Amino acid sequence: MNTTASPHINLVLCWHMHQPWYRESQDGDYCLPWVYLHALKDYVDMAAHLEAHPKMRCVVNFTPVLLEQLDDYGQQFKKHLNTGSRFSDPLLNLLAGVEPIPSDATQRIEIVRACRRAHAPLMIDVYPRFRSLFDMVMSFDGKQVDEDRLAYMNEQFFLDLLAWYHIAWLGHSLKQLPQVKALLEHEAVFDQAARRELLRVMSEAFEGLFERYRKLAQSSQIELSMTPYGHPIVPLLIDMDSMHGALPEAQGPEEDKYPGGLERARWHMREGLRVFEHYLGCRPQGVWLSEGGVSSDALKLLDEFDMAWSASGEGVWHNSRFLSGLEANGERARRSLFCAHAVEGCKTRMFFRDDGLSDMIGFEYQQWNAGDAAADFGQHLKNIANYLGDRCNEHVVSVILDGENAWEYYRDNAFHFIGALYETLANSEHIHPITFTEALDYCPPQALPALCPGSWVYGSFSTWIGEEDKNRAWDMLVEAKKVYDRVTGSRRINADDIIDLERQLAICEGSDWFWWFGDHNPADSVSDFDRLYRQQLKNLYQMLGEEAPSNLDRPISIGGGNAENSGTMRRGHG
């Protein structure tokens, strides 16, 4: 138990780092650049913030499928600089000059569109030269590429555009390097030497990335945790009917279960632990189940692997209290949000996210002055401590959100905000930043008779299942799994092929595909993920030696929504 004399509130700040599998096949080209771009902008900066504030403590969660891709990119950068080899990424090949700028007008338009994939007010408009390149080729309303203007542009125009795009995606900490400052002040065209210097900066950022987080963990400044390998919604794999826990009337897929789902969930845990330990050098004590998707069955799975803790959203906490016959509203109920929970029949302890505070960081503070935002956050924590009274030391506030997707909406990649936040939290006598594993020592667990299945988004699984397009995607996955089971059960398959098949199936089982389907998200993003999901299923059929169904040639979803943060994050409350 906590023996600190002064009253304070314990805080666990947990950053979740994840990107899905973006390669067209297991060893093919990356079709989207988000792994290496977020590494350069966010994973580097998040380590730098912690290194600059050694008294700050938190949890950093990595998905194994992200770790593998980070390692792959790091190796590609190093190999290219040593041998001039080709990247498995089209934008990097163009930037490096490994592949020439295409002459085809359609391909040139795609380069311009790719380089516009950034939050323009803070990642394009702040660099006059970068902005001017777009002004040369965009329509007067700034929404479309003007093909007539584009026809006058030479190859150097595209090389400069690509260079500026990658400079804009560098994290604030990298932009403080002398060589990057020189690139930012670059007035001439970006020749081969300048672009090679940019590639060298990117390579060096990757080279030491894993070691930085290892050292932070070894010094006990952070706790490293993981998510099951391919980021699947574990409760839905185990029991698809768990979707009805929070939404009893929701219409599910035609298939009512995922075949062999429990064993697949075990595979994601086993493989996740193997990959995690390989890259980060430790075994995690806790697991953030993908999207905070939990159920009693999912917790029992974590028990099998001796996990100490997991966590989910406030909606799951509220629904679980109601299901357990406990007061779901009022003071007594509210106090329980800030407790560790012992779910009946499960050893793994549960924590629940404060949705309001988490969403303030994810969506609101980007509009504030950095110092004011940090002070406001600290005041909220003091208010919670006052509310809890003399026993506030035995409680914990859990703030959990993505560690990469919010920062492009903050000035200077949230450098000022996170710096002010860490300074406020680490130096306050009323706030005690800790990790989830430590919180188990500080906070006596509260009994929770029943855990209502759900996620950190709205307390339900509605973001991934229950709409027509999402259900159709699940039916396609179930159909593929049945073929997988038939083929692997009837044929003698060697060990290497089985490993490849299991990994390919795991890619198809990821939650990200289902996140994007439906009308909530922008059409361009939906189209990207729709096509990639269908391709991954086709890859699985091909590897099995089976003909892919014709429905995989048709789009699943169109999209068209105008979601916050371009659809990469959602608020905990509906």
Secondary structure in CASP SS format (residue, H / E / C, confidence):
PFRMAT SS
TARGET T0000
AUTHOR 0000-0000-0000
METHOD secondary structure of the structure
MODEL  1
M C 1.00
N C 1.00
T C 1.00
T C 1.00
A C 1.00
S C 1.00
P C 1.00
H C 1.00
I E 1.00
N E 1.00
L E 1.00
V E 1.00
L E 1.00
C E 1.00
W E 1.00
H E 1.00
M E 1.00
H C 1.00
Q C 1.00
P C 1.00
W C 1.00
Y C 1.00
R E 1.00
E C 1.00
S C 1.00
Q C 1.00
D C 1.00
G C 1.00
D C 1.00
Y E 1.00
C C 1.00
L C 1.00
P C 1.00
W H 1.00
V H 1.00
Y H 1.00
L H 1.00
H H 1.00
A H 1.00
L H 1.00
K H 1.00
D H 1.00
Y H 1.00
V H 1.00
D H 1.00
M H 1.00
A H 1.00
A H 1.00
H H 1.00
L H 1.00
E H 1.00
A H 1.00
H C 1.00
P C 1.00
K C 1.00
M C 1.00
R C 1.00
C E 1.00
V E 1.00
V E 1.00
N E 1.00
F E 1.00
T C 1.00
P H 1.00
V H 1.00
L H 1.00
L H 1.00
E H 1.00
Q H 1.00
L H 1.00
D H 1.00
D H 1.00
Y H 1.00
G H 1.00
Q H 1.00
Q H 1.00
F H 1.00
K H 1.00
K H 1.00
H H 1.00
L H 1.00
N H 1.00
T H 1.00
G C 1.00
S C 1.00
R C 1.00
F C 1.00
S C 1.00
D C 1.00
P H 1.00
L H 1.00
L H 1.00
N H 1.00
L H 1.00
L H 1.00
A H 1.00
G C 1.00
V C 1.00
E C 1.00
P C 1.00
I C 1.00
P C 1.00
S C 1.00
D C 1.00
A H 1.00
T H 1.00
Q H 1.00
R H 1.00
I H 1.00
E H 1.00
I H 1.00
V H 1.00
R H 1.00
A H 1.00
C H 1.00
R C 1.00
R C 1.00
A C 1.00
H C 1.00
A H 1.00
P H 1.00
L H 1.00
M H 1.00
I C 1.00
D C 1.00
V C 1.00
Y C 1.00
P H 1.00
R H 1.00
F H 1.00
R H 1.00
S H 1.00
L H 1.00
F H 1.00
D H 1.00
M H 1.00
V H 1.00
M E 1.00
S C 1.00
F C 1.00
D C 1.00
G C 1.00
K C 1.00
Q C 1.00
V E 1.00
D C 1.00
E H 1.00
D H 1.00
R H 1.00
L H 1.00
A C 1.00
Y C 1.00
M C 1.00
N C 1.00
E H 1.00
Q H 1.00
F H 1.00
F H 1.00
L H 1.00
D H 1.00
L H 1.00
L H 1.00
A H 1.00
W H 1.00
Y H 1.00
H H 1.00
I H 1.00
A H 1.00
W C 1.00
L C 1.00
G C 1.00
H C 1.00
S C 1.00
L H 1.00
K H 1.00
Q H 1.00
L C 1.00
P H 1.00
Q H 1.00
V H 1.00
K H 1.00
A H 1.00
L H 1.00
L H 1.00
E C 1.00
H C 1.00
E C 1.00
A C 1.00
V C 1.00
F C 1.00
D C 1.00
Q H 1.00
A H 1.00
A H 1.00
R H 1.00
R H 1.00
E H 1.00
L H 1.00
L H 1.00
R H 1.00
V H 1.00
M H 1.00
S H 1.00
E H 1.00
A H 1.00
F H 1.00
E H 1.00
G C 1.00
L H 1.00
F H 1.00
E H 1.00
R H 1.00
Y H 1.00
R H 1.00
K H 1.00
L H 1.00
A H 1.00
Q H 1.00
S C 1.00
S C 1.00
Q C 1.00
I E 1.00
E E 1.00
L E 1.00
S E 1.00
M E 1.00
T C 1.00
P C 1.00
Y C 1.00
G C 1.00
H C 1.00
P C 1.00
I C 1.00
V H 1.00
P H 1.00
L H 1.00
L H 1.00
I H 1.00
D C 1.00
M H 1.00
D H 1.00
S H 1.00
M H 1.00
H H 1.00
G C 1.00
A C 1.00
L C 1.00
P C 1.00
E C 1.00
A C 1.00
Q C 1.00
G C 1.00
P C 1.00
E C 1.00
E C 1.00
D C 1.00
K C 1.00
Y C 1.00
P C 1.00
G C 1.00
G H 1.00
L H 1.00
E H 1.00
R H 1.00
A H 1.00
R H 1.00
W H 1.00
H H 1.00
M H 1.00
R H 1.00
E H 1.00
G H 1.00
L H 1.00
R H 1.00
V H 1.00
F H 1.00
E H 1.00
H H 1.00
Y H 1.00
L H 1.00
G C 1.00
C C 1.00
R C 1.00
P C 1.00
Q C 1.00
G E 1.00
V E 1.00
W C 1.00
L C 1.00
S H 1.00
E H 1.00
G H 1.00
G C 1.00
V E 1.00
S C 1.00
S H 1.00
D H 1.00
A H 1.00
L H 1.00
K H 1.00
L H 1.00
L H 1.00
D H 1.00
E H 1.00
F C 1.00
D C 1.00
M C 1.00
A C 1.00
W E 1.00
S E 1.00
A E 1.00
S E 1.00
G C 1.00
E H 1.00
G H 1.00
V H 1.00
W H 1.00
H H 1.00
N H 1.00
S H 1.00
R H 1.00
F H 1.00
L H 1.00
S C 1.00
G C 1.00
L C 1.00
E C 1.00
A C 1.00
N C 1.00
G C 1.00
E H 1.00
R H 1.00
A H 1.00
R H 1.00
R H 1.00
S H 1.00
L C 1.00
F C 1.00
C C 1.00
A C 1.00
H E 1.00
A E 1.00
V E 1.00
E C 1.00
G C 1.00
C C 1.00
K C 1.00
T C 1.00
R E 1.00
M E 1.00
F E 1.00
F E 1.00
R E 1.00
D C 1.00
D H 1.00
G H 1.00
L H 1.00
S H 1.00
D H 1.00
M H 1.00
I H 1.00
G H 1.00
F H 1.00
E H 1.00
Y H 1.00
Q H 1.00
Q H 1.00
W C 1.00
N C 1.00
A H 1.00
G H 1.00
D H 1.00
A H 1.00
A H 1.00
A H 1.00
D H 1.00
F H 1.00
G H 1.00
Q H 1.00
H H 1.00
L H 1.00
K H 1.00
N H 1.00
I H 1.00
A H 1.00
N H 1.00
Y H 1.00
L H 1.00
G H 1.00
D H 1.00
R H 1.00
C H 1.00
N H 1.00
E H 1.00
H C 1.00
V E 1.00
V E 1.00
S E 1.00
V E 1.00
I E 1.00
L E 1.00
D E 1.00
G C 1.00
E C 1.00
N C 1.00
A C 1.00
W H 1.00
E H 1.00
Y H 1.00
Y C 1.00
R H 1.00
D H 1.00
N H 1.00
A H 1.00
F H 1.00
H H 1.00
F H 1.00
I H 1.00
G H 1.00
A H 1.00
L H 1.00
Y H 1.00
E H 1.00
T H 1.00
L H 1.00
A H 1.00
N H 1.00
S C 1.00
E C 1.00
H C 1.00
I E 1.00
H E 1.00
P E 1.00
I E 1.00
T C 1.00
F H 1.00
T H 1.00
E H 1.00
A H 1.00
L H 1.00
D H 1.00
Y H 1.00
C C 1.00
P C 1.00
P C 1.00
Q E 1.00
A E 1.00
L E 1.00
P C 1.00
A C 1.00
L C 1.00
C C 1.00
P C 1.00
G E 1.00
S C 1.00
W C 1.00
V C 1.00
Y C 1.00
G C 1.00
S C 1.00
F C 1.00
S C 1.00
T C 1.00
W C 1.00
I C 1.00
G C 1.00
E C 1.00
E H 1.00
D H 1.00
K H 1.00
N H 1.00
R H 1.00
A H 1.00
W H 1.00
D H 1.00
M H 1.00
L H 1.00
V H 1.00
E H 1.00
A H 1.00
K H 1.00
K H 1.00
V H 1.00
Y H 1.00
D H 1.00
R H 1.00
V H 1.00
T H 1.00
G H 1.00
S H 1.00
R C 1.00
R C 1.00
I C 1.00
N C 1.00
A H 1.00
D H 1.00
D H 1.00
I H 1.00
I H 1.00
D H 1.00
L H 1.00
E H 1.00
R H 1.00
Q H 1.00
L H 1.00
A H 1.00
I H 1.00
C H 1.00
E C 1.00
G C 1.00
S C 1.00
D H 1.00
W H 1.00
F H 1.00
W H 1.00
W H 1.00
F C 1.00
G C 1.00
D C 1.00
H C 1.00
N C 1.00
P C 1.00
A H 1.00
D H 1.00
S H 1.00
V H 1.00
S H 1.00
D H 1.00
F H 1.00
D H 1.00
R H 1.00
L H 1.00
Y H 1.00
R H 1.00
Q H 1.00
Q H 1.00
L H 1.00
K H 1.00
N H 1.00
L H 1.00
Y H 1.00
Q H 1.00
M H 1.00
L H 1.00
G C 1.00
E C 1.00
E C 1.00
A C 1.00
P C 1.00
S H 1.00
N H 1.00
L H 1.00
D H 1.00
R C 1.00
P C 1.00
I C 1.00
S C 1.00
I C 1.00
G C 1.00
G C 1.00
G C 1.00
N C 1.00
A C 1.00
E H 1.00
N H 1.00
S H 1.00
G H 1.00
T C 1.00
M C 1.00
R C 1.00
R C 1.00
G C 1.00
H C 1.00
G C 1.00
END
